[in-house]
Amino acid sequence: MKAELKEVSNCRYSVYINNIEMKEDIFDTENIEYVLRFREDVIDNLINWISEAKESDKFLMKEDLKYLIDLEDEYVFSSISTNEYIAKSDNEEEFNNICKEILKECGL
């Protein structure tokens, strides 16, 4: 499956799965555990968070950072409740399952 972010207006992006735009509010429900993010944005955020984090929290953040830097994907799914990231190149089956869940939640 193909998941991507497309700019729909000035700095506003919509999630597209298989070239179908997902309803914006679909990610506000508790039924969707993941949100699609630009991998580079996630890396930038982690760098900022690591610099401000307590020593006890830095280890996992650094591990996530290493994982994300090693990827070549443009997008990753990011869990809204944990520090889990799913990249198509690393776990295509799980990536596709997330896409299917989002499509199902949208009634597609």
Sequence and secondary structure as in RCSB ss.txt:
>XXXX:A:sequence
MKAELKEVSNCRYSVYINNIEMKEDIFDTENIEYVLRFREDVIDNLINWISEAKESDKFLMKEDLKYLIDLEDEY
VFSSISTNEYIAKSDNEEEFNNICKEILKECGL
>XXXX:A:secstr
  EEEEEEETTEEEEEETTEE  GGGGGSTT  EEEEEHHHHHHHHHHHHHHS HHHHHHHHHHHHHHHH   SE
EEEESSSS EE TTT HHHHHHHHHHHHHHTT 
